[in-house]
Amino acid sequence: MRVRSEAELAILRRIRAADVVKEALPKVSAKKDKQGQEQSPVQVKPICLLVGYMNGILTEADMADEGLQKDLETILRAIPSYMDIMLTQTMMLSQLFKMGRSPKKITAKNIMTLIQFSQNLMQGGWISKDPYSQLPGFGEEECRKAKKIMNGKTLFNYCMLPRAEREAAAEGIFGADHKDKFDQQEKCISALPLVKLNMTAFVEGEDEIVVGDILTCKLEVKYYNLERG
């Protein structure tokens, strides 16, 4: 992702100057690979866009730049697939380490960091961003109002409500111009992976579990936004 113009460069310089962005930039030194060739320099632009997006540093004026908007969209479309690959490979390395076939030790913290980063990325936030902000039109004020009106319901509970109940609360959350924001919210909710997981463990025909019993573990996953069949 190359810098296209002076205006774009000025935006990226401003973003890069933020302390939280500086922390995310890798410390680069002149290194060579095993073949003795110099390694390619780190692309700073995608890091600035990603961390700027997750920390709310990118302004509406910045996103009016068509090139930056397109680049950020490219990043956000690609990263979920990359995160899935990283999680799969991390779990694989963990199993290989347990079997003595890999020197790379994977801890639970490694896996949780990947999951947390992925979740925070998709809701456009860093560590403390409200889950409601995954929905379009939800800033800090809207998140606060939604929790008050919905009596502390979680994002999942809110998305599972009948559309009519969410529509009744829309004006209180978004204000007078609630219709367009409500329509966008509903489009988003219809595409969310609303999932409920139930796990049980039991022994057939027995009320208690004792040593030597054959334990049956049952996992039931319900995907509410999938059509039947």
VEXTI-440523 format. One record per residue: y, x, z of N, C-alpha, C, O in turn. Coordinates in pm, whole numbers, padded with zeros to 5 digits, always signed. Example, Ala and Ser with C-alpha at 12.3 -4.5 7.8 and 13.67 -1.06 7.14 Angstrom:
# VEXTI-440523
-00569+01319+00780-00450+01230+00780-00330+01320+00780-00332+01424+00846
-00225+01285+00708-00106+01367+00714+00003+01290+00787+00114+01341+00804
END
This chain:
# VEXTI-440523
-00119+00084+00000+00000+00000+00000+00124+00088+00000+00165+00142+00103
+00182+00101-00116+00299+00187-00130+00427+00110-00097+00432-00012-00110
+00529+00185-00056+00660+00125-00030+00728+00104-00164+00739+00197-00244
+00775-00018-00187+00826-00053-00320+00976-00032-00339+01022-00007-00450
+01053-00041-00229+01199-00036-00243+01264+00021-00119+01199+00039-00015
+01393+00049-00130+01471+00099-00017+01480-00008+00093+01474+00023+00212
+01494-00134+00051+01502-00244+00148+01372-00254+00229+01375-00273+00350
+01260-00239+00160+01131-00245+00228+01115-00126+00322+01061-00139+00432
+01161-00011+00278+01153+00110+00360+01233+00094+00489+01190+00136+00596
+01351+00032+00477+01438+00011+00594+01369-00081+00696+01376-00058+00816
+01301-00185+00646+01228-00277+00736+01116-00203+00808+01100-00217+00929
+01039-00124+00734+00926-00051+00792+00973+00053+00894+00907+00075+00996
+01087+00118+00866+01142+00216+00962+01181+00148+01092+01158+00202+01201
+01240+00029+01081+01278-00045+01202+01155-00084+01284+01154-00073+01406
+01052-00130+01215+00928-00168+01284+00864-00046+01349+00818-00052+01463
+00861+00064+01276+00797+00186+01325+00866+00240+01449+00804+00308+01531
+00995+00211+01464+01071+00263+01578+01033+00195+01709+01063+00248+01816
+00967+00079+01703+00927+00008+01824+00818+00087+01897+00727+00140+01834
+00829+00095+02028+00733+00174+02108+00589+00130+02088+00498+00212+02079
+00568-00003+02082+00432-00054+02070+00369-00015+01936+00248+00000+01926
+00452+00003+01833+00403+00047+01702+00374+00196+01705+00276+00243+01648
+00462+00271+01771+00440+00416+01783+00306+00446+01849+00235+00539+01809
+00271+00366+01951+00144+00386+02021+00023+00365+01930-00082+00426+01948
+00041+00276+01831-00071+00243+01743-00090+00343+01629-00195+00345+01565
+00011+00425+01604+00001+00522+01494-00082+00642+01536-00055+00702+01640
-00183+00679+01457-00267+00794+01493-00188+00924+01484-00101+00940+01399
-00222+01016+01574-00158+01147+01572-00224+01230+01461-00341+01266+01471
-00150+01257+01357-00207+01322+01238-00173+01470+01236-00058+01508+01258
-00272+01551+01210-00251+01694+01190-00316+01733+01058-00398+01658+01004
-00282+01848+01006-00337+01893+00878-00484+01931+00895-00515+02045+00929
-00571+01836+00872-00715+01860+00888-00783+01870+00752-00734+01819+00651
-00896+01936+00753-00976+01946+00631-01115+01890+00659-01167+01900+00770
-01174+01832+00554-01307+01776+00571-01412+01886+00563-01377+02004+00554
-01541+01848+00565-01649+01947+00566-01654+02029+00439-01707+02140+00438
-01600+01974+00331-01596+02049+00204-01474+02140+00193-01455+02208+00092
-01390+02140+00299-01273+02227+00299-01151+02168+00231-01050+02237+00214
-01159+02041+00190-01045+01978+00125-00959+01905+00228-01010+01853+00327
-00830+01904+00202-00740+01835+00294-00765+01684+00291-00783+01625+00185
-00767+01624+00412-00791+01480+00420-00668+01403+00377-00554+01449+00390
-00693+01283+00324-00582+01199+00280-00496+01159+00399-00549+01132+00507
-00365+01154+00381-00278+01112+00492-00302+00967+00530-00343+00886+00447
-00276+00935+00656-00294+00798+00705-00185+00710+00644-00068+00749+00639
-00224+00591+00598-00126+00497+00546-00057+00427+00664-00120+00352+00738
+00069+00453+00679+00144+00400+00794+00187+00255+00769+00195+00176+00864
+00214+00219+00645+00266+00085+00614+00175-00027+00665+00225-00118+00730
+00042-00026+00637-00043-00135+00687-00044-00144+00840-00051-00254+00895
-00037-00029+00908-00036-00029+01055+00093-00093+01105+00091-00173+01198
+00205-00058+01043+00334-00116+01082+00333-00268+01063+00381-00342+01149
+00279-00313+00949+00276-00457+00921+00185-00530+01020+00220-00636+01072
+00068-00471+01045-00031-00537+01132+00019-00546+01277+00016-00652+01338
+00065-00433+01331+00111-00431+01470+00242-00508+01484+00267-00574+01585
+00327-00500+01381+00450-00577+01381+00423-00726+01383+00491-00802+01453
+00323-00769+01307+00282-00910+01303+00227-00955+01438+00261-01063+01486
+00142-00873+01499+00078-00911+01624+00172-00909+01743+00144-00971+01846
+00283-00838+01731+00379-00829+01841+00507-00908+01815+00602-00901+01894
+00510-00983+01707+00626-01066+01679+00750-00987+01640+00862-01035+01658
+00731-00865+01588+00845-00782+01549+00896-00822+01410+01015-00810+01382
+00805-00870+01324+00846-00913+01191+00929-01042+01202+00883-01140+01260
+01048-01041+01146+01137-01157+01152+01120-01242+01026+01053-01202+00931
+01182-01361+01028+01178-01447+00910+01246-01378+00792+01203-01393+00677
+01351-01303+00821+01421-01230+00714+01330-01124+00653+01331-01103+00532
+01250-01058+00738+01155-00958+00687+01052-01023+00595+01020-00971+00488
+01001-01141+00638+00897-01208+00562+00951-01275+00435+00874-01324+00352
+01085-01277+00422+01143-01328+00297+01123-01228+00184+01134-01262+00067
+01092-01103+00221+01060-01001+00121+00923-01033+00061+00822-01026+00131
+00921-01068-00065+00797-01115-00130+00687-01010-00126+00570-01043-00108
+00724-00883-00143+00625-00775-00142+00558-00760-00007+00436-00749+00001
+00639-00760+00100+00583-00748+00235+00495-00867+00270+00389-00852+00330
+00540-00985+00230+00464-01107+00258+00327-01100+00190+00226-01137+00251
+00324-01053+00067+00199-01043-00008+00106-00939+00055-00014-00961+00065
+00164-00825+00097+00083-00719+00159+00021-00765+00290-00096-00738+00318
+00101-00835+00372+00049-00884+00500-00062-00986+00478-00162-00986+00549
-00044-01071+00379-00147-01171+00347-00277-01102+00304-00386-01145+00340
-00264-00995+00226-00382-00918+00184-00456-00862+00303-00579-00868+00309
-00381-00808+00400-00441-00751+00522-00513-00860+00601-00628-00843+00642
-00445-00973+00623-00502-01078+00707-00622-01145+00642-00710-01195+00712
-00628-01147+00510-00743-01204+00441-00865-01110+00450-00979-01156+00458
-00839-00981+00447-00949-00884+00442-01007-00849+00578-01127-00826+00591
-00922-00846+00681-00965-00791+00810-01079-00869+00877-01167-00804+00934
-01083-01003+00874-01195-01070+00940-01332-01022+00892-01424-01006+00972
-01345-00999+00762-01473-00948+00708-01501-00807+00759-01614-00775+00793
-01398-00724+00765-01416-00587+00817-01456-00589+00964-01539-00510+01008
-01395-00682+01040-01429-00691+01182-01575-00733+01201-01643-00684+01291
-01622-00824+01115-01763-00866+01122-01856-00748+01095-01957-00731+01162
-01819-00667+00995-01900-00549+00963-01901-00451+01080-02006-00397+01116
-01784-00429+01140-01775-00335+01254-01858-00383+01372-01926-00304+01437
-01854-00515+01399-01933-00569+01510-02083-00555+01483-02160-00520+01572
-02123-00583+01359-02265-00570+01322-02313-00426+01339-02419-00401+01395
-02232-00333+01289-02270-00191+01298-02270-00142+01443-02354-00061+01482
-02174-00192+01521-02167-00154+01663-02292-00200+01738-02349-00125+01817
-02333-00324+01714-02454-00376+01777-02577-00298+01733-02668-00273+01812
-02579-00260+01605-02691-00182+01553-02698-00046+01621-02806+00000+01659
-02582+00018+01636-02578+00149+01704-02623+00137+01849-02688+00227+01902
-02586+00026+01912-02627+00004+02050-02779-00002+02061-02837+00057+02152
-02843-00074+01969-02989-00084+01970-03055+00051+01940-03154+00088+02003
-02998+00124+01844-03053+00255+01809-03044+00353+01925-03133+00434+01946
-02933+00344+02002-02917+00431+02119-03024+00401+02224-03083+00492+02282
-03049+00270+02247-03150+00231+02345-03289+00282+02305-03372+00313+02390
-03312+00290+02173-03442+00335+02123-03450+00487+02109-03552+00541+02066
-03340+00555+02145-03338+00700+02135-03323+00753+01995-03357+00868+01967
-03272+00669+01905-03260+00709+01765-03115+00735+01723-03089+00762+01606
-03023+00728+01818-02883+00756+01788-02817+00821+01909-02839+00778+02022
-02737+00926+01887-02667+00990+02000-02542+00914+02042-02481+00947+02144
-02504+00810+01964-02379+00739+01989-02400+00626+02090-02464+00526+02060
-02345+00644+02210-02358+00541+02313-02251+00434+02294-02132+00464+02284
-02295+00309+02289-02204+00196+02274-02200+00119+02406-02304+00081+02460
-02081+00098+02456-02067+00024+02583-02025-00119+02555-01982-00153+02444
-02037-00203+02658-01993-00342+02645-01843-00349+02617-01796-00439+02548
-01770-00251+02671-01624-00250+02650-01591-00229+02502-01496-00288+02451
-01671-00145+02432-01648-00124+02288-01659-00257+02213-01574-00290+02130
-01764-00332+02245-01788-00458+02175-01681-00561+02210-01631-00631+02122
-01646-00571+02339-01545-00668+02381-01407-00636+02324-01328-00726+02295
-01379-00507+02308-01250-00467+02248-01241-00516+02105-01137-00567+02063
-01350-00502+02029-01352-00551+01891-01332-00702+01885-01255-00753+01804
-01402-00774+01973-01393-00920+01974-01251-00964+02013-01194-01053+01950
-01196-00901+02117-01062-00939+02163-00957-00908+02058-00867-00988+02035
-00970-00792+01994-00872-00758+01890-00879-00859+01776-00776-00903+01725
-01000-00895+01737-01017-00990+01628-00953-01125+01662-00885-01185+01579
-00977-01171+01785-00920-01300+01827-00767-01295+01832-00700-01386+01784
-00714-01189+01890-00569-01177+01901-00503-01161+01764-00392-01209+01740
-00574-01094+01674-00521-01078+01539-00506-01213+01471-00402-01243+01413
-00611-01295+01479-00608-01423+01407-00508-01521+01467-00462-01611+01397
-00472-01506+01595-00371-01595+01653-00234-01528+01650-00139-01577+01710
-00225-01414+01580-00096-01349+01563-00035-01303+01693+00087-01309+01710
-00117-01256+01784-00065-01212+01913-00131-01084+01960-00230-01039+01902
-00076-01026+02064-00135-00903+02120-00232-00946+02229-00330-01013+02198
-00210-00910+02354-00308-00939+02457-00283-01073+02525-00379-01145+02555
-00158-01109+02549-00130-01227+02633-00083-01349+02555-00032-01444+02614
-00100-01349+02424-00054-01461+02343-00135-01588+02376-00255-01581+02402
-00067-01701+02374-00133-01827+02408-00229-01869+02295-00193-01859+02178
-00351-01915+02329-00446-01959+02226-00391-02068+02134-00428-02075+02017
-00301-02154+02187-00243-02261+02106-00164-02206+01987-00145-02275+01887
-00118-02082+01998-00035-02026+01891-00115-01995+01765-00058-01950+01666
-00247-02020+01768-00326-02010+01645-00293-02124+01549-00317-02114+01429
-00237-02232+01603-00201-02347+01521-00061-02329+01463+00027-02276+01532
-00037-02371+01340+00096-02358+01280+00199-02442+01356+00170-02552+01402
+00319-02388+01367+00427-02461+01434+00433-02441+01584+00524-02492+01649
+00337-02368+01640+00333-02350+01786+00395-02216+01827+00332-02111+01815
+00520-02223+01875+00582-02109+01939+00561-02120+02089+00482-02203+02135
+00632-02039+02166+00616-02042+02312+00651-02178+02370+00582-02229+02458
+00760-02237+02320+00806-02365+02372+00705-02476+02341+00674-02559+02426
+00654-02476+02217+00556-02578+02178+00426-02565+02259+00366-02665+02296
+00384-02441+02285+00263-02419+02366+00281-02476+02507+00192-02539+02562
+00400-02451+02564+00428-02500+02699+00428-02653+02702+00370-02713+02792
+00493-02715+02603+00499-02861+02597+00360-02921+02578+00325-03021+02642
+00280-02861+02489+00146-02914+02460+00060-02915+02586-00011-03012+02612
+00066-02807+02663-00016-02800+02785+00029-02903+02888-00052-02960+02962
+00161-02927+02891+00213-03025+02987+00173-03166+02945+00126-03245+03027
+00192-03197+02816+00160-03331+02766+00009-03357+02771-00036-03467+02803
-00068-03252+02738-00214-03265+02732-00281-03238+02867-00403-03230+02877
-00200-03225+02971-00253-03207+03106-00345-03084+03117-00451-03090+03178
-00300-02975+03056-00373-02848+03069-00495-02833+02982-00577-02744+03006
-00512-02919+02881-00629-02909+02794-00630-02774+02720-00526-02722+02681
-00750-02720+02701-00763-02595+02625-00742-02625+02477-00739-02740+02435
-00728-02518+02398-00713-02535+02253-00834-02609+02195-00818-02697+02111
-00954-02573+02241-01075-02639+02191-01072-02789+02224-01101-02872+02138
-01036-02822+02348-01028-02964+02389-00925-03039+02305-00946-03153+02265
-00812-02973+02279-00705-03034+02200-00753-03062+02057-00728-03169+02002
-00822-02965+01998-00872-02981+01861-00982-03085+01851-01004-03143+01744
-01052-03110+01961-01162-03207+01961-01113-03350+01985-01192-03444+01973
-00986-03367+02017-00933-03502+02038-00930-03579+01906-00922-03517+01800
-00936-03712+01910-00916-03790+01787-00777-03761+01730-00682-03739+01805
-00766-03762+01600-00638-03733+01533-00526-03822+01587-00413-03776+01604
-00557-03948+01615-00454-04043+01662-00392-03997+01793-00272-04015+01815
-00473-03938+01882-00420-03890+02011-00328-03770+01991-00225-03758+02058
-00365-03681+01900-00277-03566+01872-00147-03613+01806-00039-03560+01833
-00159-03714+01719-00040-03766+01650+00055-03832+01749+00177-03822+01733
+00001-03898+01849+00084-03963+01950+00163-03861+02032+00271-03891+02082
+00108-03740+02045+00174-03635+02123+00263-03546+02038+00336-03463+02093
+00259-03561+01906+00327-03469+01815+00478-03462+01837+00536-03353+01840
+00542-03578+01854+00688-03578+01870+00728-03507+01999+00827-03435+02002
+00650-03527+02105+00680-03460+02230+00663-03309+02223+00728-03235+02296
+00575-03263+02133+00551-03119+02119+00648-03055+02021+00708-02952+02050
+00664-03118+01903+00742-03056+01795+00885-03107+01784+00969-03043+01721
+00915-03222+01845+01049-03277+01833+01060-03376+01719+00959-03424+01668
+01184-03405+01679+01211-03510+01579+01147-03481+01443+01100-03573+01376
+01143-03353+01403+01087-03319+01271+00938-03288+01283+00889-03188+01229
+00865-03374+01354+00726-03344+01386+00629-03372+01272+00519-03315+01273
+00663-03456+01175+00566-03501+01077+00508-03386+00995+00386-03372+00986
+00595-03303+00936+00547-03191+00853+00464-03093+00936+00359-03047+00891
+00511-03062+01056+00440-02968+01142+00305-03025+01184+00205-02953+01192
+00302-03157+01209+00176-03220+01247+00076-03215+01132-00042-03188+01153
+00124-03240+01010+00035-03235+00892-00024-03096+00873-00143-03081+00843
+00060-02993+00892+00011-02855+00879-00090-02823+00989-00190-02755+00966
-00062-02873+01108-00154-02851+01221-00291-02912+01190-00394-02849+01216
-00292-03033+01136-00418-03101+01107-00498-03030+00999-00621-03027+01005
-00430-02974+00901-00500-02897+00797-00569-02776+00859-00681-02741+00823
-00499-02713+00952-00555-02595+01020-00676-02634+01105-00780-02568+01100
-00661-02741+01183-00770-02785+01271-00895-02822+01191-01007-02798+01235
-00874-02881+01073-00989-02921+00990-01067-02801+00940-01182-02815+00899
-01004-02684+00942-01071-02562+00892-01118-02470+01004-01185-02370+00978
-01084-02502+01129-01123-02415+01241-01274-02421+01266-01335-02527+01249
-01333-02310+01307-01476-02310+01341-01497-02365+01483-01524-02290+01577
-01484-02497+01497-01501-02559+01629-01649-02560+01664-01729-02631+01603
-01684-02481+01764-01824-02458+01796-01848-02480+01945-01768-02439+02029
-01960-02546+01977-02002-02563+02115-02143-02508+02131-02232-02541+02052
-02162-02425+02233-02291-02361+02256-02350-02407+02389-02283-02398+02492
-02474-02455+02387-02546-02492+02508-02669-02401+02520-02744-02385+02424
-02689-02344+02638-02803-02256+02661-02882-02306+02781-02825-02333+02887
-03015-02318+02765-03101-02359+02876-03225-02271+02880-03269-02219+02777
-03280-02253+03000-03405-02179+03017-03495-02261+03109-03452-02306+03215
-03621-02281+03068-03710-02367+03147-03856-02331+03118-03887-02259+03023
-03944-02383+03204-04089-02369+03185-04143-02509+03157-04120-02602+03234
-04216-02522+03046-04270-02652+03006-04354-02713+03119-04448-02650+03168
-04321-02837+03159-04401-02909+03256-04382-02866+03400-04453-02914+03488
-04288-02776+03428-04266-02727+03565-04121-02748+03605-04030-02737+03523
-04100-02777+03734-03963-02793+03786-03904-02659+03829-03782-02641+03828
-03992-02563+03868-03946-02433+03914-04002-02323+03824-04102-02341+03755
-03933-02209+03827-03977-02093+03748-04025-01985+03844-03953-01945+03936
-04148-01937+03823-04204-01832+03908-04257-01719+03821-04270-01733+03699
-04289-01606+03885-04341-01490+03815-04468-01527+03739-04556-01594+03792
-04477-01483+03613-04595-01510+03533-04581-01631+03443-04663-01650+03353
-04479-01715+03466-04458-01832+03380-04410-01789+03241-04347-01684+03224
-04440-01871+03144-04386-01850+03009-04253-01924+03001-04248-02047+03007
-04147-01847+02989-04011-01903+02991-03968-01940+02849-03983-01862+02756
-03916-02059+02836-03862-02104+02707-03710-02101+02715-03649-02162+02803
-03648-02029+02622-03501-02022+02616-03455-02100+02494-03501-02076+02382
-03365-02192+02515-03318-02278+02407-03166-02263+02391-03090-02277+02486
-03125-02233+02269-02983-02225+02236-02951-02332+02133-03014-02337+02027
-02854-02415+02163-02813-02519+02070-02667-02495+02032-02579-02492+02118
-02643-02477+01902-02508-02451+01852-02463-02568+01767-02529-02604+01669
-02352-02628+01805-02297-02741+01729-02169-02697+01658-02075-02651+01722
-02167-02712+01526-02047-02684+01446-01985-02819+01410-02036-02891+01324
-01876-02852+01474-01819-02986+01460-01747-03008+01327-01730-03123+01284
-01704-02901+01263-01629-02920+01138-01716-02906+01014-01663-02901+00903
-01848-02899+01031-01937-02895+00915-01980-03037+00880-02013-03115+00969
-01979-03069+00751-02028-03199+00710-02179-03203+00723-02245-03099+00715
-02233-03320+00744-02379-03334+00756-02448-03287+00629-02402-03314+00518
-02558-03215+00648-02634-03167+00533-02590-03032+00482-02647-02981+00385
END
